[in-house]
Amino acid sequence: MQNKSIILISSINAIRNYGLPAYSAAKSGMYGLVKSLCSELGSDKIRINSISPGTIVTSATELEPKNFDDLLKGTAIGKFATKEEIAKTVKFIIEIEGITGQNFIVDAGQSSI
């Protein structure tokens, strides 16, 4: 099988409300799209998945008005996921041909607390 994969980047806002209802609805809709397209694309041997990252600290997000100390307290393991971890998740999804129709939450437990 030729490995064809679509990966959508969503957000933990799809799983937990952080006061942005329209944004959360849009991100939740992405997972609905993944579930809806899974069978249709599967007949053409195309896999589709999504990743829902938590807070990722980058030079761009540091410019946003966020209280990173409070957000960090809201993680289960006392750290944020990193952009490198998101990249590793993408690689994992691409490499494992039996994965389709899934949403991978990479948020260091933010959506669990």
Buried (B, 14 or more C-beta within 10 A) or exposed (E): EEEEBBBBEBBBBBBBEBEEEEBBEBBBEBBEBBBEBBEEBEEEEBBBBBBBBBBBBEEEEEEEEEEEEEBBEBBEEEEBBBEEBBEEBBEEBBEEBEBBBBBBBBBBBBBBE
